[in-house]
Amino acid sequence: MKPMATRFQEELNAGRFVVTGEAGPPKGVDLTRALAEVEPLKDHLLAYNVTDNQASVMRVSSLVMSSVLLDRGLETIFQITGRARNRLAIQADLLGAAALGIKNLLCLSGDHGRWGDHSGAKNVFDLDSIHLIRLARNMVEQGCLDNGKPISPSPQFFIGAVANPFAPPHDYRPYRLAKKVAAGARFIQTQLIYNVDRFRTFMSQV
């Protein structure tokens, strides 16, 4: 039986213009304000990107926030980074996300801890974003964990990656993006685009 696609996946696959927003989890246990901030946008956004300790600043788990939004009928894009997780923790969170019904997944390496509010925290980076994407794809398509052991049923994720058209060396960026697509990324997101000329050059190289 073919797994049901999310609305986000359906719209992208159909080539339609999609608008997503960002839902930053709070820095404490009270979700009231964070939920109030997303509520006015629900009729204008197709999905919410739920960030994973963005800028290496400690916040409520992106997995928990994604689940809460999903329970409120909002489509989420669960962000997961390799910064603070080894592959055991990554796979545990991926299986947990699948068990909660989360289907849109964005894989990132994550900002280095030196830039955050816990500068003494040890960075893990057991997997970079490309290997994280491949691990997630193997869980979905091959039905196996990183050690090759089978999992059944396999999680069903629409797997995405990020690209930065503005980071030097500029000519390398399309090649890195190609590696992410080869690893299993099926959608790509960037930060906001202000330099349209540079972005046009990037897209022509892509």
Secondary structure, DSSP 8 states (H G I E B T S, - for coil): ------HHHHHHHTT----EEEE---SSS--HHHHHHHGGGTTT-SEEEE-SSGGG---S-HHHHHHHHHHTT--EEEEEESTT--HHHHHHHHHHHHHTT--EEEEE----GGGSS-TTS----SS-HHHHHHHHHIIIII-B-TTS-B-SS----EEEEE--TTSSSGGGHHHHHHHHHHHT--EEE-S----HHHHHHHHHH-
